[in-house]
Amino acid sequence: MFNVALLGAGRIGQIHAGNIAAHPDCRLVRVMDVYTPAAQALAAKYGAQVSTLDQVLNDDNVDIVAICSATDTHADLIEAAARAGKAIFCEKPVDLSLERVERCLATVREADVPLMIGFNRRFDPSMAGLQQSLVNGEIGNTELVTISSRDPAAPSADYVKTSGGLFRDMTIHDLDMARWLLQEEPVSVFASASSLVDPEIKAAGDVDTAVITLTCASGKIAVITNSRRASYGYDQRIEVHGSKGMLAVANHPESSLIKSVAEGVVAQKPMHFFLQRYGDAYRLELGGLIEHLKNGTAIHPSGEDGLQALLLADAALESLRTGKAVQPGNRV
């Protein structure tokens, strides 16, 4: 049985708390949040203790620290948990600064503790099945990966101002997925983007509509399309074209009901929110961490995966600024 301390009792923290409590090998024992009423409510729901950070770190019975707090706290909390010898799960990103991420990961390596980053889409059953089919060579050599990721509506202006921007906040999930499916690191990033959805996003200096092209040394290409608006629901699709065929993951509809009448055939819209669409993925990523701790399987997505995705996001930003293709890691 693994005892888990949860740092952050907001929306994502509540999802993880439920999954921790439901896992047969886990027990939620401590909850910390700067907003005490949220911590108290979540702790009471699952029989945990409201705790300070020091209490979490000094408790030898805590095996795992799950970090679901604000982005600007992630790196500091990862380092503190690593120095305390805890296994760590952290929602993405580690930080918005590459230099800060590199320092944080150095601390984790020095402490020699496991660190999983919350790119939960790797654990979505459909996407994990697609990736395994690629590994098995079922469509031959991968040639072209196409990822469509569009939110149902734009976030608030206040959120945009602190999010790190579209590429670091939203596209970073797709960049991690592209790396995972390409099975090769991109050597070139080209981005084109506009502000078409919400004038407040443009006023905040961000974009809401984008196309990013990743090219690998082998010639493999990935194309990511993003939008902060999809009037028909949460649009999440992947297509991989290979030398012997194609694999695809379609949208998950709100229900499987299809009405067929003389006037036409009507299916249901995609699920409307990421917590619905990726509910299984949030549950299964916890299982991935537990599997690592029990059996020593490779941990993914790792801290290094978080760093590589951020490198690609920053390269996309630099490409947008210069209008040129950028090699990841080369920052002007």
N, C-alpha and C positions, 0 to 999 in steps of 0.2 A: 504494500500500500504506500503510495506516494502522497505526502502532505504538501499542499499547494497554498502559497500566499498570493493573493491577487492585489496588485497595485493599480488602482483606478476602478471606480464603481459606476462609470458612465454607461452609455449605450453598448459599446463593445465589451466592456468589462462584465456587464450583466449577461451577455451571450456566453462568454467564456465561463462565468461562474456556474451557469446552468449545466454546461457541458462537463465541467470538472466534477460537479456534484453527481452527475449521472454516470460518470465513468467508473467501472467496477474496481479499477486499480488506483483511484484517486480520492482524496478527501480535501475539501476546501476548509482550511483551518484559520486563516487570517485574511482580513480585508483592510486595505488602507486607501484612503482618499482624502484630499485636502478639504472636500466638502463633507463634513462629518455625518450629516443626515443621510447622505447617499450610502456611505460605508455602513452605517448602522442598519439601514433597511436591508441591504444585501446580506450582511452578516447574519442578521436575524432570520432571513429566509432560508439560509443553508446551515445554520448552526455553527457559524464561524465566530471568531473574535475580531472586534474592531481593534486595529493595531497601529502603532507608529512604525516608521521605517526602521528605527533601531530595534524595535521588538521583533520585527520580521527577520532582520539580518542576524540577530543574536540568538535566535531560536534554532537550536541544533536539530529540532524535529521537522523543520521546514526543509523539504527536499527541492522544491521547484518554486521559483518566483516568476509569476506571469505578469508582465508589464503591459498595461492597457491604459496608461495615463496620457497626458498631453504630449505631443511630439517633442517639444523642447525639453522634456524631462527624461526622455528615453536613454540617452547616452550615459547620463550621470547615474541613473538607476541600474543600468546594465553593469557599469563598472563596480558599483557598490555591491551588487549581488554576486558578481564574479569574485571579488575579493573575499566575500563571505563563503565562497565555495559552493554556491547554489547552482543547480541547473536553471537555465533561463529560457523563457519564451517571451518574445517582445513583438508587439504589433509593429508593422512597418510605419515609417522608416526608422533606422537607428538614429539618424539626424539628417538635417538638410545640408550640412556642411561635410564635404568629402574629407577634409582634414580631421574634423571631429570624429567621423566614423572610423577613420584609420587609427586614431589614438585609442578609441574605445575597443576596437577589435584586437589591438595589441595587448590591452589589459586582459581581455578574455583569453587570448592565447597564453599569456603568462600565468594566469590562474588555472588554465587547463580544465575549463568547465564547458559543458555543452551550451550552445546558443542557437535557438531556432527563431527565425524571423517570419512574421505572419503573412507570407504570401500564400494565402489559404487556397487560391484557385488550383494549385498543384494537387490538392487533395479532393477536388470536385470529382466524383466518380466518372463523369463523362470525359473530362479533360485528362484525368489520370489514365483512363482507358485508351484515349487517343495517343498519349505519349508512349504507353507500353506497346501499342501496335507499331509505332515508329521504331522503337528499340528492337522489336521482333522482326523488322524488315518487311512488314506486310504490304507496303506500297513501294518497295525498293528504296532508292535514294531520295531523300527529301530535296525538293527544288524550290518550292515557294510556300511560305506560310502567310496566311491572311487572317488578321485579327480585327474584329469589329467590336468596339466597346463604347457604348453610349448610355449616359445616365438619363433617367426619365425627366429630370428637371435640374436646373442650375442650383448650386448651393448658395447660401446667403453671402452677401458682400463681406461681412465680418469673417466668415470662414475662409473665403478666398484670400483675404489679406494675410492670414497666418498659415495657410496651407502649404506654402512653398511653390504654388503655381500648378497648372494643369499637368505638366510633365512629371514633377516630383510627387504629386499627390494622386493623380488618377492613372496617367500613362505608365507609371512605374510598375503597376501590376502587369500590364501588357508587355512591358519590356522584360520582366522576369519570365513571363510565359514564353516569349519569343526565344530567349536564351535556352530555356528548358527544351523547347521543341526543336530548335535548330541543332542542338547538341554541338554547337560551335560558337565561339565568341565573335560577334560582329566587329569588323574592322573599319566600317564607315557608317555614319549616321547622317541622314538628311531629313530636315523637318520643314514643313510648311504649315502655317497656322493663321487663324483669324479670330476676331471677336465678333460673332454674329448673333449670339443667343441673348446676352444681357449686357446693356451698356455699363452697368456697374462693374462687371468683370473687366471690361476694357479700361474703365477709370482706375481700377486697382492695378493696372499694368499687366494683366494676365490675358490669356487667350482661352477660348472655349470650344474651338473647332480645329482639328489638327489631323495631319497625315504625316507619319514618320516612316521612313524607309531605312531598313538595316541591311547591310550587305556583308557577307562573310568572305574570307580569303578564298574559299572553295567556289564562290559564286552563288551560294545559297542566298535567297532574299526573303526578308520578312517585311510585310507592310501592315502598319497599324493605323486604323482610323478611329478617331475619338470625337465625341460631341458631348457637351453638357446638356443636350436636350434630345429626347426621343419621345414624341407625343404618344407613341403606342406602347411604352413600357420600357423596362430595363433590357437593353439590347446587348446580348453577349454571345457572339458566334466566332467560331474558329474553323478555318479550312486549311488543310495541308495537302498540297499537290506533290506527288512523287513520280518517279520514273515508271512505276507500275500501277498507278492508280491514285486515289484521293481519299482522304479521311476528313470528316466534318463533324462538328458539334453544333447543333441547332439551339435556338432559344428554348427555354423551358416555359411552356404556357401555364397560365393560371389554373387551367383544368384541361383535361383531354377531350372535352365536349366539342363535337363538330356538328353543326347544323347544315344539312343538305336539303335544299328545297328547289323549286323550279327557278326561282330568281337567282340562285347561286349557292355557293358553299361558304360557310362562315366558320372560322376557327377562333379560338380564344387568343387574347393578347398575351405577350410575355409577362412573366412575373414582374411586379412593379418596383421591387426594392431589393437591394443587394443582400439584406439579411434573409429574405425569402429564398432568393436564387442560390445563395451559397450556404444555406443552413447546414447541409450535410458536410460541406467542406470545413466549416468551423469545427464541427464535431470530430471529423476524421483527422484534422491536423494535430489535435491533442493526442489522438491515438498514435500518430507518427512519432511524437516526442516520447511517449511512454514506451513504444517499441524500441526506440534507441536506448533508453535507459535500462530496459530489461535485457535486451539481447545484443546490444552493441552494433546495431545496424547503422548505416551511414545517416547522418542527420541532414535533412534538407527541408526547407531552404535554410541555409546557414548564414552566418554573419557575412561571409564572403559573397554569397548570393545577393545580400542586401547592398553591399558595396558596389558590386558590378552593375546592378540595376540603376543605382544612383549615378554611376559613371555614364551610363547610356542616357539617362535623363538630362544630365548636365551637358552632354554632347549635343542633345537635341536642342537645348536652349541656346547653345553657342551657334549651332547651325541656323536657327531661326534669326539670331542676331546678325550673322554675317551673310546669310544667303548661300552658304557653301556647305558641302559635305564635310563632316568633322570626324577625325579619328578619336574614338573614346579614350579618355585619359590625357589627351593633349589639350590643356586649358590655357587660353590666352590671357 
